[in-house]
Amino acid sequence: MSPPPPPLGRSRERAARSLDEALDDAELAAVRASLAQGRWQSARSLLVHTGDDWDRRCHRVTVLAREQYTAAWARDWLLTEPGSGDAAVLLGLALTHQALRGRAEPHHARDTCRAATARMPADPTPWIGLLLLERAQGTPEGTERIFHEIRARYADHHHAHHLMVAHLAARRAETGPDPLHEVYDFATWAAEQAPADSPLAILPVVAHAERYRALALAGHEPADPVGSRHWAGGRARQVMKAAFDWWLEWEHEGHPRRLLDLNFLAHAKVCEGRGAEAAALFHRIGEHLTAAPWSYPDRDPLTAFRTARAAALGRA
């Protein structure tokens, strides 16, 4: 007798695990599970332990904040500890993500984030909430102003630079490809301003992917990035080579968002047709795929990732 079919939700659960935004942060994943059960004390301990490692703090707060239950438990935390800056930051980011999904009032999320900035003036994390809201509903000038507030607190903020690249890449997409588009200049400038070992060295690769997404959504690039000439130009190839060489020399095992960078770099190498280099990156990534950029412009990221990985490893 053949075995019974798996439960309908099992493949969906596997996909969700593969796209886990916690990436390889096992401590964060455990705290997220505890917070889902109302044990906000675990989140408090995690954020105290994280301290002023700003990229890690932002990564952890963001992952927790995206869960639908987080705002409620953050409010409970604040009721118990009214002076907690960590609880205020977590609530601000949680309301931000609810607002972006249409489940909270944007002005309330904005006010909560601003209150968190007052409690934690050195912390760039609540400004990420303000940046997300301004990018979605504000003005270009306001977005740039908030970005500079973040840089004033931590000049190499990884998440903030990624958000700005996505914001800039969408500008004037309807006019078609432009090799001199401002997003490329911004990414190059940011990479050059950062220390030699900063993962912002990968930002020009991110800029190419984000610009491809914007152009594809506007109808100027094919839906399959491998079929696009977007990565074939001389400047693009120079950017990809420089980023791959940086990775070989400076790879940081400890950076909380390094796997996101590796996914962008592997995606670029696949699109560039550099199978051996892509294979090396896929080995490093393992099962930690990220939705961006494999979902660009409108694809199933899990299918796109696995197809690209199988092709690269098969040719390596």
C-alpha positions as MATLAB code, in Angstrom:
seq = 'MSPPPPPLGRSRERAARSLDEALDDAELAAVRASLAQGRWQSARSLLVHTGDDWDRRCHRVTVLAREQYTAAWARDWLLTEPGSGDAAVLLGLALTHQALRGRAEPHHARDTCRAATARMPADPTPWIGLLLLERAQGTPEGTERIFHEIRARYADHHHAHHLMVAHLAARRAETGPDPLHEVYDFATWAAEQAPADSPLAILPVVAHAERYRALALAGHEPADPVGSRHWAGGRARQVMKAAFDWWLEWEHEGHPRRLLDLNFLAHAKVCEGRGAEAAALFHRIGEHLTAAPWSYPDRDPLTAFRTARAAALGRA';
ca = [
       0.000    0.000    0.000;
       1.334    3.423   -0.897;
       1.876    5.885    1.969;
      -0.838    8.444    2.628;
      -0.370   11.862    1.035;
       1.304   14.497    3.202;
      -0.842   17.100    4.935;
      -1.759   19.948    2.629;
       0.222   22.446    4.648;
       3.507   20.554    4.764;
       5.050   21.897    1.561;
       4.019   25.384    2.576;
       5.686   24.892    5.956;
       8.905   23.722    4.279;
       8.867   26.778    2.044;
       8.349   29.042    5.045;
      11.310   27.454    6.827;
      13.461   27.901    3.726;
      12.541   31.589    3.603;
      13.099   32.169    7.304;
      14.060   35.821    7.750;
      15.999   34.932   10.898;
      18.524   33.346    8.510;
      21.111   31.469   10.575;
      20.470   33.343   13.836;
      19.299   30.416   15.962;
      19.029   32.574   19.067;
      16.696   34.959   17.252;
      14.550   32.100   15.955;
      14.181   30.717   19.479;
      13.182   34.118   20.869;
      10.652   34.581   18.087;
       9.036   31.280   19.059;
       8.957   32.337   22.716;
       7.458   35.716   21.851;
       4.698   33.990   19.898;
       3.696   32.399   23.204;
       3.756   35.709   25.037;
       7.144   35.303   26.687;
       8.422   38.790   25.930;
      11.114   38.418   28.586;
      13.136   36.401   26.073;
      13.034   39.342   23.651;
      14.190   41.658   26.420;
      17.164   39.411   27.176;
      18.034   39.091   23.495;
      18.070   42.837   22.881;
      20.028   43.558   26.053;
      22.579   40.966   24.973;
      22.733   42.435   21.449;
      23.675   45.850   22.792;
      24.843   48.444   20.285;
      25.763   46.021   17.520;
      23.464   48.105   15.341;
      23.231   45.861   12.291;
      22.474   42.840   14.459;
      20.031   44.804   16.603;
      18.163   46.054   13.545;
      18.061   42.571   12.040;
      16.691   41.050   15.228;
      14.141   43.779   15.924;
      12.964   43.720   12.307;
      12.461   39.958   12.235;
      10.535   40.035   15.508;
       8.530   43.091   14.458;
       7.227   41.437   11.302;
       5.266   38.857   13.287;
       1.587   39.715   13.660;
       1.537   39.123   17.416;
       4.540   41.288   18.301;
       2.758   44.609   18.792;
       0.443   43.127   21.420;
       3.273   41.567   23.404;
       5.416   44.689   23.095;
       2.545   46.659   24.634;
       2.402   44.162   27.504;
       6.138   44.575   27.956;
       5.741   48.361   28.120;
       2.941   48.056   30.664;
       5.260   46.048   32.881;
       8.343   48.181   32.187;
       7.124   51.641   31.109;
      10.661   52.956   30.837;
      11.950   50.251   28.496;
      13.523   51.726   25.387;
      13.855   48.280   23.825;
      10.120   47.662   24.191;
       9.372   51.073   22.669;
      11.609   50.351   19.672;
      10.075   46.924   19.136;
       6.551   48.349   19.333;
       7.417   51.109   16.868;
       8.780   48.662   14.301;
       5.889   46.246   14.853;
       3.335   48.997   14.214;
       5.329   50.093   11.171;
       5.033   46.673    9.586;
       1.358   46.508   10.485;
       0.841   49.906    8.861;
       2.633   48.792    5.705;
       0.224   45.845    5.546;
      -2.774   48.120    6.103;
      -3.434   46.823    9.619;
      -2.465   49.918   11.605;
      -2.676   53.664   11.166;
       0.538   55.028    9.650;
       0.427   58.155   11.794;
       0.221   56.010   14.928;
       3.202   53.928   13.807;
       5.123   57.097   12.992;
       4.359   58.661   16.373;
       5.405   55.471   18.158;
       8.705   55.338   16.271;
       9.362   58.992   17.055;
       8.696   58.338   20.730;
      11.215   55.495   20.559;
      13.841   57.790   19.018;
      13.400   60.117   21.987;
      13.908   57.259   24.440;
      16.880   55.810   22.543;
      18.553   58.802   20.866;
      21.705   56.919   19.840;
      19.817   53.965   18.359;
      19.300   54.029   14.566;
      16.737   51.204   14.737;
      13.523   53.223   15.298;
      14.595   55.462   12.436;
      14.338   52.399   10.193;
      10.624   52.370   10.960;
      10.391   56.032   10.007;
      12.383   55.364    6.829;
      10.045   52.547    5.801;
       6.987   54.723    6.365;
       8.429   57.759    4.612;
       9.571   55.692    1.648;
       6.077   54.220    1.291;
       3.957   57.298    1.963;
       6.150   60.370    2.232;
       8.405   62.417    0.005;
      11.826   61.799   -1.552;
      13.210   64.669    0.496;
      11.810   63.207    3.700;
      13.216   59.787    2.863;
      16.693   61.201    2.319;
      16.514   63.251    5.513;
      15.650   60.196    7.599;
      18.370   58.168    5.896;
      20.912   60.785    6.938;
      19.577   60.622   10.508;
      20.411   56.916   10.464;
      23.869   57.494    8.995;
      24.545   60.105   11.672;
      24.087   57.340   14.244;
      25.763   54.524   12.316;
      27.283   55.404    8.958;
      27.502   51.831    7.652;
      23.951   50.763    8.516;
      23.320   47.763    6.275;
      19.518   47.718    6.223;
      19.216   51.472    5.713;
      21.487   51.381    2.671;
      19.516   48.507    1.158;
      16.276   50.428    1.667;
      17.715   53.525    0.030;
      18.965   51.539   -2.945;
      15.494   50.062   -3.474;
      13.978   53.529   -3.115;
      16.324   55.143   -5.631;
      16.149   52.253   -8.104;
      12.430   52.815   -8.620;
      12.910   56.389   -9.807;
      12.100   57.009  -13.478;
      11.756   53.302  -14.234;
       9.104   54.146  -16.808;
      11.727   55.877  -18.979;
      13.704   52.671  -19.459;
      17.330   51.645  -18.881;
      19.838   54.326  -17.978;
      23.459   53.286  -17.360;
      24.018   56.579  -15.542;
      21.052   56.200  -13.205;
      21.542   57.721   -9.769;
      21.135   54.412   -7.928;
      24.443   53.194   -9.352;
      26.238   56.337   -8.243;
      24.711   56.115   -4.775;
      25.715   52.479   -4.319;
      29.252   53.141   -5.544;
      29.568   56.151   -3.249;
      28.326   54.185   -0.227;
      30.691   51.294   -0.929;
      33.640   53.658   -1.301;
      32.774   55.558    1.893;
      32.628   52.376    3.962;
      35.664   50.641    5.502;
      37.428   48.112    3.298;
      35.930   45.167    5.175;
      32.356   46.520    5.189;
      29.661   44.367    3.556;
      28.446   47.550    1.871;
      30.990   46.547   -0.776;
      28.171   44.366   -2.148;
      25.792   47.348   -2.457;
      26.507   48.015   -6.166;
      25.353   44.444   -6.871;
      22.170   45.128   -4.919;
      21.660   48.297   -6.956;
      21.755   46.322  -10.207;
      19.195   43.825   -8.922;
      16.866   46.512   -7.599;
      17.087   48.473  -10.828;
      16.337   45.317  -12.813;
      13.245   44.741  -10.678;
      12.007   48.293  -11.250;
      12.627   48.093  -15.002;
      10.999   44.666  -15.310;
       7.900   45.826  -13.452;
       7.752   48.789  -15.851;
       7.954   46.434  -18.838;
      11.493   47.322  -19.921;
      13.154   44.030  -18.943;
      12.045   40.389  -19.344;
      10.368   38.623  -16.439;
      13.205   36.086  -16.302;
      16.360   37.910  -15.187;
      18.590   35.268  -16.780;
      17.180   36.312  -20.135;
      17.992   39.958  -19.523;
      21.044   41.823  -20.799;
      20.984   43.899  -17.626;
      24.058   42.130  -16.220;
      25.960   41.996  -19.522;
      27.325   45.535  -19.777;
      30.905   46.426  -19.026;
      30.072   48.390  -15.890;
      27.854   45.609  -14.576;
      30.546   42.984  -15.103;
      33.104   45.190  -13.381;
      30.787   45.609  -10.401;
      30.120   41.871  -10.147;
      33.815   41.002  -10.346;
      34.758   43.559   -7.693;
      32.053   42.281   -5.346;
      33.035   38.644   -5.819;
      36.711   39.471   -5.248;
      35.745   41.355   -2.085;
      33.836   38.331   -0.842;
      36.821   36.057   -1.418;
      39.053   38.371    0.614;
      36.800   39.831    3.279;
      33.881   37.484    3.891;
      32.448   38.061    7.372;
      31.029   34.932    8.933;
      29.553   36.930   11.793;
      27.575   39.662   10.045;
      23.849   39.100   10.693;
      22.776   39.907    7.119;
      25.688   38.397    5.211;
      23.451   35.670    3.790;
      21.270   38.325    2.183;
      24.365   39.736    0.486;
      25.409   36.264   -0.648;
      21.970   35.687   -2.166;
      22.250   38.932   -4.134;
      25.743   38.016   -5.284;
      24.754   34.461   -6.269;
      21.750   35.824   -8.161;
      24.021   38.229  -10.040;
      26.472   35.477  -10.941;
      23.625   33.309  -12.225;
      22.321   36.175  -14.352;
      25.842   36.903  -15.555;
      26.300   33.275  -16.597;
      29.193   32.628  -14.195;
      28.149   29.176  -13.037;
      31.312   28.185  -11.154;
      31.318   31.375   -9.103;
      27.596   31.007   -8.449;
      28.176   27.428   -7.275;
      30.739   28.575   -4.703;
      28.214   31.060   -3.349;
      25.398   28.504   -3.256;
      27.609   26.237   -1.164;
      28.021   29.084    1.333;
      24.326   29.945    1.338;
      23.150   26.409    1.982;
      19.389   26.476    2.559;
      19.318   30.107    3.723;
      17.730   31.681    0.680;
      16.171   35.133    0.879;
      13.078   36.348   -0.946;
      15.060   39.222   -2.438;
      16.326   39.019   -5.117;
      15.020   35.586   -6.157;
      11.442   36.869   -6.230;
      12.330   39.648   -8.697;
      10.370   40.864  -10.502;
       7.400   38.648   -9.613;
       8.583   35.059   -9.254;
       8.321   32.360   -6.634;
      11.631   32.782   -4.788;
      11.936   29.183   -3.640;
      11.484   27.802   -7.148;
      13.795   30.407   -8.676;
      16.505   29.757   -6.092;
      16.395   25.974   -6.369;
      16.352   26.048  -10.160;
      19.344   28.387  -10.265;
      21.223   26.396   -7.641;
      20.651   23.082   -9.405;
      21.891   24.546  -12.681;
      24.978   26.104  -11.086;
      25.945   23.047   -9.062;
      25.309   20.798  -12.040;
      27.767   22.776  -14.135;
      30.371   23.313  -11.419;
];
